[in-house]
Amino acid sequence: MIGPRSLTEIRADRIRLHLSALHRDARSSEEEALITSLGDKLLDGPPVSDGSREDGK
């Protein structure tokens, strides 16, 4: 049995799923590049563990 997944892992999987759908529906190579860039920033960026925004607002 695989151990329980963290909330962060579950959220990352959901983001990947949504990005995959967006990428599939992209109408141009520019849209594909934008979606890929967004995904990279969302999934590789610094985590914010308490859910607050980095600017504190």
N, CA, C and O atoms as a GROMACS GRO file, in nm:
protein
  228
    1MET      N    1   0.084  -0.119   0.000
    1MET     CA    2   0.000   0.000   0.000
    1MET      C    3   0.089   0.125   0.000
    1MET      O    4   0.191   0.130   0.068
    2ILE      N    5   0.050   0.221  -0.074
    2ILE     CA    6   0.122   0.347  -0.081
    2ILE      C    7   0.072   0.437   0.032
    2ILE      O    8  -0.048   0.442   0.061
    3GLY      N    9   0.165   0.506   0.095
    3GLY     CA   10   0.130   0.594   0.207
    3GLY      C   11   0.043   0.711   0.163
    3GLY      O   12   0.029   0.737   0.044
    4PRO      N   13  -0.014   0.781   0.260
    4PRO     CA   14  -0.101   0.896   0.227
    4PRO      C   15  -0.022   1.007   0.159
    4PRO      O   16   0.095   1.031   0.189
    5ARG      N   17  -0.088   1.072   0.067
    5ARG     CA   18  -0.025   1.182  -0.005
    5ARG      C   19  -0.055   1.313   0.066
    5ARG      O   20  -0.160   1.330   0.128
    6SER      N   21   0.039   1.404   0.055
    6SER     CA   22   0.020   1.534   0.118
    6SER      C   23  -0.077   1.618   0.035
    6SER      O   24  -0.099   1.591  -0.083
    7LEU      N   25  -0.132   1.718   0.097
    7LEU     CA   26  -0.223   1.808   0.027
    7LEU      C   27  -0.151   1.877  -0.089
    7LEU      O   28  -0.212   1.901  -0.193
    8THR      N   29  -0.024   1.908  -0.071
    8THR     CA   30   0.054   1.971  -0.178
    8THR      C   31   0.065   1.879  -0.299
    8THR      O   32   0.053   1.924  -0.412
    9GLU      N   33   0.088   1.750  -0.275
    9GLU     CA   34   0.096   1.654  -0.386
    9GLU      C   35  -0.037   1.641  -0.459
    9GLU      O   36  -0.040   1.632  -0.582
   10ILE      N   37  -0.145   1.640  -0.384
   10ILE     CA   38  -0.277   1.631  -0.445
   10ILE      C   39  -0.305   1.755  -0.529
   10ILE      O   40  -0.357   1.745  -0.640
   11ARG      N   41  -0.272   1.872  -0.476
   11ARG     CA   42  -0.292   1.997  -0.551
   11ARG      C   43  -0.207   1.999  -0.677
   11ARG      O   44  -0.253   2.043  -0.782
   12ALA      N   45  -0.083   1.954  -0.668
   12ALA     CA   46   0.005   1.950  -0.785
   12ALA      C   47  -0.053   1.859  -0.893
   12ALA      O   48  -0.048   1.892  -1.012
   13ASP      N   49  -0.107   1.746  -0.853
   13ASP     CA   50  -0.170   1.655  -0.950
   13ASP      C   51  -0.290   1.721  -1.017
   13ASP      O   52  -0.310   1.705  -1.138
   14ARG      N   53  -0.369   1.794  -0.941
   14ARG     CA   54  -0.485   1.863  -0.999
   14ARG      C   55  -0.441   1.972  -1.096
   14ARG      O   56  -0.502   1.989  -1.202
   15ILE      N   57  -0.335   2.044  -1.061
   15ILE     CA   58  -0.282   2.147  -1.151
   15ILE      C   59  -0.235   2.082  -1.280
   15ILE      O   60  -0.263   2.132  -1.389
   16ARG      N   61  -0.162   1.971  -1.269
   16ARG     CA   62  -0.114   1.901  -1.389
   16ARG      C   63  -0.231   1.856  -1.477
   16ARG      O   64  -0.224   1.867  -1.599
   17LEU      N   65  -0.336   1.807  -1.415
   17LEU     CA   66  -0.454   1.763  -1.490
   17LEU      C   67  -0.517   1.879  -1.566
   17LEU      O   68  -0.549   1.866  -1.684
   18HIS      N   69  -0.534   1.992  -1.500
   18HIS     CA   70  -0.593   2.110  -1.565
   18HIS      C   71  -0.501   2.163  -1.675
   18HIS      O   72  -0.549   2.200  -1.782
   19LEU      N   73  -0.371   2.167  -1.649
   19LEU     CA   74  -0.277   2.213  -1.751
   19LEU      C   75  -0.277   2.122  -1.872
   19LEU      O   76  -0.266   2.168  -1.986
   20SER      N   77  -0.291   1.993  -1.848
   20SER     CA   78  -0.297   1.898  -1.959
   20SER      C   79  -0.418   1.925  -2.047
   20SER      O   80  -0.409   1.922  -2.170
   21ALA      N   81  -0.532   1.952  -1.984
   21ALA     CA   82  -0.653   1.983  -2.061
   21ALA      C   83  -0.637   2.113  -2.138
   21ALA      O   84  -0.678   2.122  -2.253
   22LEU      N   85  -0.578   2.214  -2.075
   22LEU     CA   86  -0.554   2.341  -2.144
   22LEU      C   87  -0.459   2.322  -2.262
   22LEU      O   88  -0.481   2.377  -2.370
   23HIS      N   89  -0.355   2.245  -2.240
   23HIS     CA   90  -0.256   2.221  -2.346
   23HIS      C   91  -0.322   2.149  -2.464
   23HIS      O   92  -0.294   2.181  -2.579
   24ARG      N   93  -0.408   2.054  -2.435
   24ARG     CA   94  -0.479   1.978  -2.539
   24ARG      C   95  -0.569   2.070  -2.621
   24ARG      O   96  -0.586   2.049  -2.741
   25ASP      N   97  -0.626   2.171  -2.557
   25ASP     CA   98  -0.719   2.262  -2.624
   25ASP      C   99  -0.652   2.386  -2.684
   25ASP      O  100  -0.719   2.469  -2.744
   26ALA      N  101  -0.521   2.397  -2.668
   26ALA     CA  102  -0.449   2.514  -2.721
   26ALA      C  103  -0.467   2.522  -2.872
   26ALA      O  104  -0.466   2.420  -2.941
   27ARG      N  105  -0.483   2.643  -2.921
   27ARG     CA  106  -0.509   2.662  -3.064
   27ARG      C  107  -0.387   2.708  -3.142
   27ARG      O  108  -0.392   2.719  -3.265
   28SER      N  109  -0.277   2.733  -3.073
   28SER     CA  110  -0.156   2.777  -3.143
   28SER      C  111  -0.034   2.737  -3.061
   28SER      O  112  -0.044   2.702  -2.943
   29SER      N  113   0.081   2.742  -3.126
   29SER     CA  114   0.204   2.710  -3.055
   29SER      C  115   0.234   2.814  -2.947
   29SER      O  116   0.297   2.783  -2.846
   30GLU      N  117   0.187   2.938  -2.968
   30GLU     CA  118   0.206   3.042  -2.867
   30GLU      C  119   0.126   3.009  -2.741
   30GLU      O  120   0.175   3.027  -2.630
   31GLU      N  121   0.003   2.961  -2.759
   31GLU     CA  122  -0.078   2.922  -2.643
   31GLU      C  123  -0.014   2.804  -2.571
   31GLU      O  124  -0.009   2.801  -2.448
   32GLU      N  125   0.037   2.708  -2.647
   32GLU     CA  126   0.104   2.593  -2.585
   32GLU      C  127   0.224   2.638  -2.503
   32GLU      O  128   0.245   2.590  -2.391
   33ALA      N  129   0.302   2.730  -2.557
   33ALA     CA  130   0.420   2.781  -2.486
   33ALA      C  131   0.380   2.855  -2.359
   33ALA      O  132   0.445   2.840  -2.256
   34LEU      N  133   0.273   2.934  -2.366
   34LEU     CA  134   0.225   3.007  -2.249
   34LEU      C  135   0.179   2.911  -2.140
   34LEU      O  136   0.210   2.930  -2.022
   35ILE      N  137   0.105   2.809  -2.178
   35ILE     CA  138   0.055   2.710  -2.082
   35ILE      C  139   0.172   2.634  -2.019
   35ILE      O  140   0.173   2.610  -1.898
   36THR      N  141   0.270   2.598  -2.100
   36THR     CA  142   0.388   2.528  -2.048
   36THR      C  143   0.463   2.617  -1.948
   36THR      O  144   0.504   2.570  -1.842
   37SER      N  145   0.480   2.743  -1.982
   37SER     CA  146   0.548   2.837  -1.894
   37SER      C  147   0.472   2.854  -1.762
   37SER      O  148   0.532   2.855  -1.655
   38LEU      N  149   0.341   2.867  -1.771
   38LEU     CA  150   0.258   2.881  -1.652
   38LEU      C  151   0.271   2.757  -1.564
   38LEU      O  152   0.286   2.769  -1.442
   39GLY      N  153   0.265   2.641  -1.625
   39GLY     CA  154   0.280   2.517  -1.549
   39GLY      C  155   0.414   2.508  -1.478
   39GLY      O  156   0.421   2.468  -1.362
   40ASP      N  157   0.520   2.547  -1.549
   40ASP     CA  158   0.653   2.545  -1.488
   40ASP      C  159   0.658   2.637  -1.366
   40ASP      O  160   0.714   2.601  -1.263
   41LYS      N  161   0.600   2.755  -1.379
   41LYS     CA  162   0.602   2.850  -1.268
   41LYS      C  163   0.518   2.800  -1.150
   41LYS      O  164   0.558   2.814  -1.035
   42LEU      N  165   0.402   2.742  -1.179
   42LEU     CA  166   0.316   2.694  -1.073
   42LEU      C  167   0.376   2.575  -0.999
   42LEU      O  168   0.370   2.568  -0.877
   43LEU      N  169   0.433   2.483  -1.074
   43LEU     CA  170   0.480   2.359  -1.013
   43LEU      C  171   0.623   2.366  -0.962
   43LEU      O  172   0.661   2.287  -0.875
   44ASP      N  173   0.704   2.457  -1.013
   44ASP     CA  174   0.843   2.465  -0.971
   44ASP      C  175   0.872   2.585  -0.882
   44ASP      O  176   0.984   2.600  -0.833
   45GLY      N  177   0.774   2.669  -0.860
   45GLY     CA  178   0.794   2.788  -0.779
   45GLY      C  179   0.807   2.754  -0.633
   45GLY      O  180   0.782   2.640  -0.592
   46PRO      N  181   0.846   2.852  -0.552
   46PRO     CA  182   0.861   2.827  -0.409
   46PRO      C  183   0.725   2.800  -0.344
   46PRO      O  184   0.629   2.872  -0.369
   47PRO      N  185   0.718   2.698  -0.261
   47PRO     CA  186   0.591   2.667  -0.195
   47PRO      C  187   0.556   2.772  -0.090
   47PRO      O  188   0.643   2.829  -0.024
   48VAL      N  189   0.428   2.796  -0.075
   48VAL     CA  190   0.377   2.884   0.030
   48VAL      C  191   0.291   2.794   0.117
   48VAL      O  192   0.175   2.768   0.085
   49SER      N  193   0.348   2.748   0.228
   49SER     CA  194   0.286   2.640   0.305
   49SER      C  195   0.157   2.679   0.376
   49SER      O  196   0.070   2.594   0.395
   50ASP      N  197   0.142   2.805   0.414
   50ASP     CA  198   0.023   2.842   0.491
   50ASP      C  199  -0.090   2.893   0.403
   50ASP      O  200  -0.194   2.933   0.454
   51GLY      N  201  -0.071   2.893   0.272
   51GLY     CA  202  -0.177   2.937   0.181
   51GLY      C  203  -0.182   3.087   0.162
   51GLY      O  204  -0.265   3.135   0.084
   52SER      N  205  -0.097   3.161   0.230
   52SER     CA  206  -0.100   3.306   0.213
   52SER      C  207  -0.019   3.347   0.091
   52SER      O  208   0.065   3.271   0.043
   53ARG      N  209  -0.046   3.465   0.043
   53ARG     CA  210   0.028   3.516  -0.072
   53ARG      C  211   0.165   3.562  -0.028
   53ARG      O  212   0.186   3.599   0.088
   54GLU      N  213   0.259   3.559  -0.122
   54GLU     CA  214   0.396   3.598  -0.088
   54GLU      C  215   0.407   3.743  -0.046
   54GLU      O  216   0.494   3.778   0.033
   55ASP      N  217   0.319   3.830  -0.100
   55ASP     CA  218   0.328   3.971  -0.066
   55ASP      C  219   0.256   4.004   0.065
   55ASP      O  220   0.253   4.120   0.107
   56GLY      N  221   0.199   3.901   0.130
   56GLY     CA  222   0.138   3.921   0.261
   56GLY      C  223   0.000   3.981   0.260
   56GLY      O  224  -0.055   4.009   0.367
   57LYS      N  225  -0.058   4.001   0.143
   57LYS     CA  226  -0.192   4.062   0.137
   57LYS      C  227  -0.299   3.957   0.148
   57LYS      O  228  -0.418   3.989   0.145
   0.00000   0.00000   0.00000
